Amino acid sequence: MAVQTQTRQVGDIQIAIAATLQRADGTAVDLSSLTVKFAMYDRDGTAKVAETTDNVSETDSVAGEVQYSPVAADVDTAGLYYAYFITEDGSSKQDTFPATKKEFRIEIMDVI
């Protein structure tokens, strides 16, 4: 996953935060037997959305496509946030996507 920025306005919850989870070689992660979590942090490392499975869905498990549907509290403050998805197998082994957590940015803009 290359650096990606998704921009939205304060209060926008209708469109999910979506990503395609891929390994370093570009192959999609098959999510069929994995649990997927989402997290989002501000620039200081404070959790805006702590790691959660709530509101996370797989839109295409084999192709590694996932999304997180934000709630109002997730997008109530303007700023730059860093997001990532975590996959976990049944034995608690985890992988983080993107591996470099600051490569997936969520920019929340003030409503003008």
N, C-alpha and C positions, 0 to 999 in steps of 0.2 A: 504494500500500500504506500504510494507516494504521499507527500504532504497534501492534505486535502482540507479545505475550509468550507464549512457550511454556514451560511449567514441567514439569520432570521431576526424578526422584530421581537421586542419584549412582548410576552404574552402569546406568541404564535405556538399553538400546540396541535394544529390540524395536520401538519406534515411531519412524518416520522424522521428521525435521524437514521439514515441508512448507510450501510457499508457492505462491501464484498470482502470477506476474509480470505487472504491468500498467503501462502508460504513464500519464503524469500525467492524461490525459483518461479513464482508467478502462478503456481497451481492452486486451484481453489481448495479450501479446507472443507472436507465432507463433514457436515455437522450432524449427520443422522444419529450417531450414538453419543453425542456430546451435549453438555449443558452450556448455555451461553449466558454470560452476564454483561452488563454495561456499567460504566462509571464515567463521571465527568468532574473535573477539578478546575478551580480557578488558577490564576498565575502563581499564587502563593502556595498552592498545593492543598488548599482547603476543599473538601468534598462538597460539590454542589449536588451530585448524585453519587451516593456511596455505592460500591459494587452491589448490583442487584440483578435478579432474574425477572423482577416485576416489569411489566410492559415491554419485555424483550420478546421478539418473535423471529422465527426463521421464515423468510419469504421463499427461499429455495435452498433446502438443506444440502443437496448435493453440490450446488454451485457456490456454497459459502455465503449466501446472501442473507443478511440479518437487518433488523431495524429495532429502534427503541422509540416508543411513543411517549414523548414528554408530557408531564403534567404541569399545571400552571406554575407551581413553585420552582420547577426546573429552569424556567425561562422568564423569571420575574425581575432579573437584574441584568442591566447592560454590562457587557464586558467580553473579554476573550477567555474561552475555556478550552481545556484539553480533554478529549474523550478517548475511550478505548473499549474494546470488547475483549472478554476473556472466555476461553473455552476450557471446559473441565471434563475429564473422563470420569468413569466410575471409581477410580482409585485416587481421586483428588490431584491428578497431574494436570497442570495448567499451562496454557499458552496465551500470550497477550498479543492483540492485534490493534494497531500496529505495534511492533516490538519496541520502537522508540515512541514513548507515549505522547510526545509533543508533536507528532506528525498528523494527528487528526484534530482539527481545531473547529470549535463551534463559536462563532461570533454572534453575540446577541446585541442588536442595535436598539438605541432608544427610539421610541415612537416620536416622530416630529409633529 
